[in-house]
Each structure stands twice: as structure tokens, then as C-alpha cells.
Amino acid sequence: MAAFLFATENIVFVSAIMLMLLIGAVQAIGVSGDFDLDLHAEADLLGWLGFGRLPLLMLLAIFLALFGMIGLVGQHLALDVTGALLSPFIAAPAAAVAAIPATALAARWLGPLLPRDESSAVPLDALVGSFARIVTGRAQSGFPARARVEDPYGQAHYVMVEPDNAGQTLEEGETILLVRREDHVFRAISHGDHYLPRL
């Protein structure tokens, strides 16, 4: 099996699957931060491919996974039928062509099942003045925490926040008000509800 996977003709497909796993790992540990893409998918082709249904990185990961799997299955069939693997200059374009509609179908199927975490319609500066909730960590000066905020269209964004006032701490679960943005970090003040007794 290892000889098949690491054959020269299959390296491109194995590499695609490894890249897909790397993207998944990066997303899982949150290295991507508040990645947001200003992509206006007005063309019918982009909509058919799944833009607007899923975040761009998820679409890329799905395409890479399908490309890798279709390529490996095709090479296995070629080996069974002809006794030899196809040249990557033939197998890779064929797998890519097959993976494009498969990715579109996967986006149509997965889109309604997943929450919309990214928006292409609202710039980050438009989030200033919005209420957010800290979902991961405790925010202190120099030590931002991750917060969830919804834009006017109801789509969620995950941003990094620090308290606007020196010496203040914003706790996990606390509702905050985003008052300004500095690069990729929002400055926020407490809404005060975190300290109210819960019924």
C-alpha cells in the first residue's frame, strides 16, 4: 500500500490530502484568527462552485480531499486494468476536472448544515459599535481573547479583542461593546452583564 501511495505518479494526490489535513489542523487550533474574505460572488459560475455557501478555506479543503481521493481511486483502477499507473500529467488534470463538480455538490449539501461564520458583505470596521461575547480566553491589555460578534445581516465573525481601558479584564462569556479597531485587534468595554446575578 505504501508503495502505491508514494509512487511518483501519486505524489500530487497524496500531497493534496496532506495539505487538506494541514488546513483542517490550522482551523482547529484557530491560527487563522479572524480570516475574512471580501469576495463578491456575483457570477453564476462562482455560485455554482459553492462560493457563498461555505467559507473559502472549507471549499479549498473539500476540493483538495476530493481531488486526492478521486486521483488515487483512478490510479488504482488504472493499475488493476492496465498493470501500470497513469502519468501525473494525465491523471492530475482528469482528477481536477472530476473534483470541481464534486466540490460543488458537497458545498450544496454541507452549506445548510453549517453555521455561517464569515461574511463577504461587511468590512471589519463596520463591526465597531456592535455588541460581542467573549468565547475563548480572558482579555487583558496585551493579551487578546477571541469574541463572537454578529454583523447587521446576522452573520457571525470571530475577532480578537482587548480591553480599551488599561488594567481592565474582560472575562470569558462576558458581553462587550466593540469601540474601535487597531489592525486585527478590537478594543472593547464591558457591557456589565457578566457581573449581574443569574436567575
Backbone hydrogen bonds, N-H to C=O, Kabsch-Sander energy under -0.5 kcal/mol:
donor,donor_aa,acceptor,acceptor_aa,energy
5,L,1,M,-2.6
6,F,2,A,-2.5
7,A,4,F,-1.1
10,N,7,A,-1.9
11,I,7,A,-0.8
11,I,8,T,-0.8
13,F,10,N,-0.5
14,V,10,N,-2.3
15,S,11,I,-2.7
16,A,12,V,-1.5
17,I,13,F,-1.8
18,M,14,V,-2.3
19,L,15,S,-2.5
20,M,16,A,-2.1
21,L,17,I,-2.1
22,L,18,M,-2.1
23,I,19,L,-2.4
24,G,20,M,-2.2
25,A,21,L,-2.2
26,V,22,L,-2.5
27,Q,23,I,-2.3
28,A,24,G,-2.3
29,I,25,A,-1.9
30,G,26,V,-0.5
30,G,27,Q,-0.7
31,V,26,V,-1.7
32,S,26,V,-0.6
33,G,30,G,-1.3
35,F,32,S,-0.8
38,D,36,D,-0.5
39,L,37,L,-1.6
40,H,38,D,-0.5
41,A,39,L,-1.0
42,E,40,H,-2.0
47,G,43,A,-2.0
48,W,44,D,-2.5
49,L,45,L,-2.1
50,G,46,L,-0.7
50,G,47,G,-0.8
51,F,46,L,-2.1
52,G,54,L,-0.7
53,R,50,G,-2.0
54,L,50,G,-1.3
59,L,55,P,-2.2
60,L,56,L,-2.5
61,A,57,L,-2.4
62,I,58,M,-2.5
63,F,59,L,-2.6
64,L,60,L,-2.7
65,A,61,A,-2.4
66,L,62,I,-2.7
67,F,63,F,-3.1
68,G,64,L,-2.5
69,M,65,A,-2.6
70,I,66,L,-3.0
71,G,67,F,-2.2
72,L,68,G,-2.3
73,V,69,M,-2.7
74,G,70,I,-2.6
75,Q,71,G,-2.4
76,H,72,L,-2.2
77,L,73,V,-2.4
78,A,74,G,-2.5
79,L,75,Q,-2.3
80,D,76,H,-2.2
81,V,77,L,-2.4
82,T,78,A,-2.9
83,G,78,A,-0.7
83,G,79,L,-1.1
84,A,78,A,-0.7
90,I,87,S,-1.8
91,A,87,S,-2.9
92,A,88,P,-1.9
94,A,90,I,-1.6
95,A,91,A,-2.5
96,A,92,A,-2.3
97,V,93,P,-2.4
98,A,94,A,-1.9
99,A,95,A,-2.2
100,I,96,A,-1.5
102,A,98,A,-1.2
103,T,99,A,-2.5
104,A,100,I,-2.0
105,L,101,P,-2.3
106,A,102,A,-2.2
107,A,103,T,-2.5
108,R,104,A,-2.0
109,W,105,L,-1.9
110,L,106,A,-2.9
111,G,107,A,-2.5
113,L,110,L,-1.2
114,L,110,L,-1.1
114,L,111,G,-0.8
117,D,115,P,-0.9
126,A,123,P,-1.5
127,L,124,L,-2.1
128,V,125,D,-1.3
129,G,178,L,-3.4
130,S,127,L,-2.0
132,A,176,I,-2.6
133,R,148,R,-2.1
134,I,174,E,-2.2
135,V,146,R,-2.4
136,T,146,R,-1.9
139,A,170,L,-2.5
140,Q,143,F,-2.2
143,F,140,Q,-2.6
145,A,161,V,-2.2
146,R,136,T,-2.1
147,A,159,V,-3.3
148,R,133,R,-2.8
149,V,157,H,-2.6
150,E,131,F,-0.6
151,D,155,Q,-2.6
154,G,151,D,-2.5
156,A,116,R,-1.7
157,H,149,V,-2.8
159,V,147,A,-2.5
159,V,157,H,-0.6
160,M,184,H,-0.7
161,V,145,A,-2.8
162,E,186,F,-2.4
164,D,188,A,-2.9
168,Q,165,N,-1.8
170,L,139,A,-2.5
171,E,169,T,-0.5
173,G,134,I,-2.7
174,E,171,E,-1.9
176,I,132,A,-2.9
177,L,189,I,-2.8
178,L,130,S,-2.6
178,L,176,I,-0.5
179,V,177,L,-0.6
179,V,187,R,-2.7
180,R,187,R,-1.4
182,E,185,V,-3.3
185,V,182,E,-2.3
186,F,160,M,-3.0
187,R,180,R,-3.0
188,A,162,E,-2.1
189,I,177,L,-2.0
191,H,175,T,-2.4
195,Y,192,G,-1.1
196,L,193,D,-1.3
